[in-house]
């Protein structure tokens, strides 16, 4: 999915995945496999405005394997907040988490998206 909150420069490089599975298929690793496939293929992912507890746990697990960080999205611009933030900052509507796909570095993401 694309985020309307991002400028065109960032929109080319970041995607906000969303997946929903029927109860019988939840907790079987399907979302992990799909997100891992995207990251291993070189996609960079960013969260939407809100995450369920399950989605938050999934991103925490994926962050053990992929470079992760937090940004503030405001006025269509990204501002890097660091690799970790306190819960009040993390839970703010404009705070998003990103995961870098294979072969991406933080410096490359900053240059590609205009992140401050």
LOVORO-479662 format. One record per residue: residue in one letter; x, y, z of N, C-alpha, C, O in turn. Coordinates in steps of 0.02 Angstrom, whole numbers, plus 32768, in hexadecimal, padded with zeros to 4 digits. Layout:
N
aXYZXYZXYZXYZ
...
This chain:
116
x802A7FC58000800080008000802C803E80008064803D8019
x801280727FE4803480B27FE5801880DC801D7FDD80D6802F
x804181078039802B8135806D8024817A8050805481968035
x7FE9819780547FDE81DA80398005820E8062800F8246804B
x801B81FB809E8040822A80C98088823580B180A9826380C9
x80A0820B808280E58211806B80EA823D802D80BB82408005
x8123825F8025812F82847FE8814082547FB0814C82197FBC
x8141826C7F73814E82407F398191821E7F3D819981E57F28
x81C282427F56820682267F5A820681E97F88822381B57F76
x81E881EE7FC281E581B67FF181B6817F7FDA81C281447FE5
x818081937FB8814E81627FA1816D81307F71815580F77F6D
x81A081427F4D81C081137F1E81E380DA7F4181F080A67F23
x81F480E37F81821F80B27FA3820080907FDF821B805E7FF7
x81C880A87FF881AA808D8035816380748027813C80968006
x8154803A80418111801E803B80F8800D8080811D7FF780AC
x80B68017808A8096800880CA806B7FC980C280317FCF80AD
x80867F8F80D180607F5280C780287F4B80FA802D7F638132
x7FF57F2B80E57FBE7F1A81127FA47ED680FD7F947ECB80C2
x7FA07EAA812B7F857E67811B7F547E5481527F5C7E65818C
x7F217E30813D7EEE7E18816B7EDE7DD081597ED27DC0811F
x7EDD7DA6818B7ED27D5F817F7E977D4681A87E8C7D5D81E1
x7E727D19818C7E3A7CFA81B07E557CDA81F07E8E7CC381F1
x7E2D7CD782247E457CBB82647E667C76825D7E967C688280
x7E4D7C4C82317E6A7C09822A7EB17C0B820E7ED67BDB8215
x7EC57C4381EF7F077C4881D07F367C7781F77F6F7C8081E3
x7F1E7C93822E7F497CC082557F7A7C98827F7F6D7C5E8290
x7FB27CB8828F7FE67C9B82BA80057C5C829B80187C2E82BE
x80087C5B825980277C23823580657C3A820E80827C1381E8
x80787C79821780B37C9281F580A87CAD81AF80D87CBC818C
x80697CB3819A805B7CCC815780717D14814D80937D24811D
x805E7D40817C80727D86817680BE7D8D817A80DB7DB48155
x80DD7D6881A581267D6981AA81467D56816881757D768151
x812C7D22814981477D0B8109813E7D4080D2816C7D4B80AB
x81047D5F80D080F77D92809D81247DCF80A881427DE88078
x81297DE780E581527E2280F3819C7E1280E781C17E3B80CC
x81B17DD680FC81F67DC280F182067DBD80A6823C7DD18091
x81D77DA4807F81E07DA1803681EB7DE7801A82177DF17FF1
x81C37E18803081CA7E5C8018820D7E7A802C82307E988003
x82207E71806B82607E8C8084829C7E6B806182CB7E8D804E
x82997E29805A82D07E06803882D47E197FEF830A7E147FD0
x829D7E2F7FD1829C7E477F8D82B37E8F7F8582B57EA97F4D
x82C47EAF7FBD82DE7EF37FBA82AC7F2A7FC782BD7F657FC0
x826F7F1A7FDA823E7F4D7FEA824B7F69802F82617F45805C
x823F7FA9803882417FC8807981F97FD3808F81D07FEB8069
x81EA7FC180CD81A67FC380E681A07FF8811C81CF80078141
x81648015812181568046815581108037817080E38023814B
x8107804181B080C6803381CE8094806881BC80A580A081A7
x8055805681C3801F808681BC801880AC81FE804280A8822A
x7FE280D282047FD880FC823F7FCD80D4827F7FE180E982B5
x7FAC809C82797F9D807282B37FB0802A82A57FAA8013826D
x7FC6800782D97FD67FC082D47FB27F9A830A7FAB7FB28343
x7F9B7F5F82F97F7F7F33832C7FB87F1783567FF27F1A8341
x7FA97EFC83907FDF7EDD83B880027EA58391803F7E9D8398
x7FDD7E7E836A7FFC7E498343802B7E64830D80617E498303
x80177E9A82EC80427EBA82B980807ED782DA80B77ED282BE
x80787EF5831480B17F11833780E47ED9834881207EE28341
x80CA7EA1835F80F67E69837081197E4E833181547E3C8334
x80F57E4C82FA81137E3682BB814D7E6382A681827E4B8293
x81427EA582AA81777ED4829881B27ECE82C881EC7ED582B4
x81A57EC2830881DC7EB8833882067E7B832482447E7D8327
x81E67E458310820A7E0882FB82327E1682BB826C7E0282B6
x82147E38828B82377E46824D82727E76825882A37E748233
x826C7EA1828A82A27ED0829982E07EAD82B483167ECB82B6
x82D97E6F82CA83137E4982DF833D7E3382A383797E2482AB
x831F7E32826883417E1C822B83507E5481FA837C7E4D81CF
x832D7E8C820083337EC381D1833C7F0581F783207F0E822D
x83637F3181DA836E7F7281F9832B7F9681FF83027F9781D1
x83207FB2823982E07FD1824A82EC8015826A832180218287
x82BC8040826582C080808286827C80A28287824A8087826E
x827B80DD82A4823D810382AA824481478289827A8165828A
x820E815E826B820C81A0824B81CC81C38260819B81A48273
x81CF8205825B8192822D8263817F8242821C81A9825A81F6
x813F8238820B8125824D81CA80FA828A81D680C5828681F6
x811282C381BD80ED830181C880F8832E818C813083368175
x80C2834A817280C58374813780E7835180FD810E836F80D8
x80D8831180F580F282E680C0813E82DB80C3815B82C28093
x815E82EE80FA81A682E6810281B482B38139818D82AB8168
x81EC828F81328203825E8163823B827B818D826A82988172
x8236827481CE826B828781FC827F824A82248255822B8245
x82BE8237822082D681FC824282D88208828D82F2823A82A4
x82BB81D982B482B881DF82FD82E981B0832082F681B9835B
x8303817F82FC83338152831B831D810A831582E680FB82FC
x834880DC832D83388094832A8304807E835E82E680498357
x82FA80A7839182C8809783C582AC80D983DF82CF810C83E0
x826E80D783F5824E81118412822680FC844F821580C18456
x8215812A847A81EE811B84B681A5810D84A1818F8124846C
x818080E884C9813A80D884B8810E811484A780E781108478
x8113814C84CB80E8818584B780F8819E847180CA81B1844C
x8137819F845F814B81B5841C8135818183E9811A819183B5
x8142814183F88131810A83CB80E7810A83BB80D380FB8382
x80BD811983EC8075811583E48056815483C6801A815683BA
x807E818883B9806481C5839B804E81B78353806D818F8330
x801981D6833E7FFD81CA82FC802E81D682C3802C81B38291
x805B820682CA80898216829480CA81EC829780F481F3826B
x80D281C282C9810E819882CE8102815782A980CF813682B3
x81338144827F812E81068259817080E0826181A480FD826D
x816B809F825A81A78075825C81B6805E82158188805281ED
x81F5805882058208803D81C48236800281CC82597FFB81FE
x82367FD7819982637F9E819482857FA5815082647FB0811D
x82C77F9E814F82EC7FA4811182F37F6080EF83047F2E810E
x82E47F6080AE82EC7F24808683357F14807A83627F3B808A
x83407ED9805E83847EC2804F83A87EF68025838C7F137FF7
x83E87F00803484167F2E801384077F78802184267FA38001
x83DA7F87804E83CE7FCD806183F57FDE80A083FE7FB380CC
x840C801C80A4842A803680E18402807380F583DC808F80CE
x840C8088813383EA80C5814A83FE8101811F83D48129810D
x843F810681108457813F80E88436813E80A2842481738088
x843081038085841080FF804383C78113804783AE8136801B
x83A380FC807B835D810F80838356815A808C832A817A806F
x8382817780B5838081BF80C0838A81E6807F836782168071
x83BB81D0805783C881F28018838F81E87FE6837C82177FC3
x837381AC7FE4833E819D7FB482FC81C07FC382D781D17F96
x82EE81C9800482AD81E4801882AF822D802E827B824C8038
x82EB8248803682F0828D804F82E48291809A82D582C680B4
x82EC825880BC82E182568105831282838128834E82848119
x82F982AA8158832482D68180834082B181BB836582CE81E3
